[in-house]
Amino acid sequence: MSSVDRVVTSGSSPLHAARRAADFVGAFRGQPTADELVALLETHGEVGPISLSDKDIDELRDASVRLARIFRSATVDEAAGVLNDLFAGHAGPPRLTAHGNTGWHIHIDADDDDGPWGRWLITSSAWGLAVLLADHQALPGGVCAAPDCERPYVNAGNGSPRRFCSSRCATRVRVAAHRRRS
């Protein structure tokens, strides 16, 4: 268990939580260091000082593996089922909290305000991804269609559904297709 409070920052939203989930799933495609994970947490608004034990890293890895199932879901029904399973296994009743000099925000994890990083990542990410799914009645994200990429991305719901994690991957695929046709 970490000694730092988990907070939902003023920039936090379902979309922010979903993007954070995609970033963690992407990070654990490799073997991130504790420093890289701390930097990722800080990038997403977590306040320090943050230190991660080996157990914290294992919990974040496990959470990321579980969250990856949402991004790999083929249908909305499949994604909803994965989200419901995550809620059933990790969430508690929603509650408002203002710990650690933060403003009021919602926690849905089954722990106190300083629970394990893994459970926090699962519940806060599942909340964000579930809100996107419900709002848009579509998959909240996916896995990049570019060959050899497989990075997760979030569907923000505006415009055409995404297929790629970045404009770089989309351009690389379009250029390769153009060269094949030429």
Backbone hydrogen bonds, N-H to C=O, Kabsch-Sander energy under -0.5 kcal/mol:
donor,donor_aa,acceptor,acceptor_aa,energy
6,R,113,D,-1.2
7,V,5,D,-0.5
9,T,7,V,-0.7
12,S,9,T,-2.3
17,A,13,S,-2.9
18,A,14,P,-2.4
19,R,15,L,-2.5
20,R,16,H,-2.4
21,A,17,A,-2.1
22,A,18,A,-2.3
23,D,19,R,-2.3
24,F,20,R,-2.4
25,V,21,A,-2.8
26,G,22,A,-2.5
27,A,23,D,-2.5
28,F,24,F,-2.2
29,R,26,G,-1.5
30,G,27,A,-1.4
37,L,33,T,-2.1
38,V,34,A,-2.6
39,A,35,D,-2.4
40,L,36,E,-1.9
41,L,37,L,-2.6
42,E,38,V,-2.7
43,T,39,A,-2.5
44,H,40,L,-1.5
45,G,42,E,-1.9
46,E,41,L,-2.4
57,I,53,S,-2.3
58,D,54,D,-2.4
59,E,55,K,-2.4
60,L,56,D,-2.5
61,R,57,I,-2.5
62,D,58,D,-2.6
63,A,59,E,-2.5
64,S,60,L,-2.3
65,V,61,R,-2.3
66,R,62,D,-2.2
67,L,63,A,-2.6
68,A,64,S,-2.1
69,R,65,V,-0.7
69,R,66,R,-0.7
70,I,67,L,-1.4
71,F,67,L,-1.1
72,R,68,A,-1.7
73,S,70,I,-1.1
79,A,75,T,-2.3
80,A,76,V,-2.8
81,G,77,D,-2.1
82,V,78,E,-2.2
83,L,79,A,-2.7
84,N,80,A,-2.7
85,D,81,G,-2.1
86,L,82,V,-2.2
87,F,83,L,-2.6
88,A,84,N,-2.6
89,G,85,D,-1.9
90,H,86,L,-1.6
91,A,87,F,-2.2
92,G,108,I,-3.2
95,R,107,H,-2.1
97,T,105,H,-2.6
102,T,99,H,-1.1
105,H,97,T,-2.2
107,H,95,R,-2.6
110,A,90,H,-1.5
115,G,112,D,-1.1
120,W,116,P,-2.1
121,L,117,W,-2.7
122,I,118,G,-2.5
123,T,119,R,-2.8
124,S,120,W,-2.6
125,S,121,L,-1.9
126,A,122,I,-2.9
127,W,123,T,-2.2
128,G,124,S,-1.8
129,L,125,S,-2.9
130,A,126,A,-2.7
131,V,127,W,-2.3
132,L,128,G,-2.0
133,L,129,L,-2.3
134,A,130,A,-2.8
135,D,131,V,-2.9
136,H,132,L,-2.3
137,Q,133,L,-2.0
138,A,133,L,-0.7
142,G,153,Y,-1.7
144,C,151,R,-2.8
145,A,163,R,-2.8
149,C,146,A,-1.6
150,E,144,C,-0.6
150,E,146,A,-0.6
153,Y,142,G,-2.3
155,N,140,P,-2.4
156,A,154,V,-0.8
170,A,166,S,-2.0
171,T,167,S,-2.7
172,R,168,R,-2.3
173,V,169,C,-2.2
174,R,170,A,-2.4
175,V,171,T,-3.0
176,A,172,R,-2.1
177,A,173,V,-2.4
178,H,174,R,-2.5
179,R,175,V,-2.6
180,R,176,A,-2.0
181,R,177,A,-1.9
182,S,178,H,-1.8
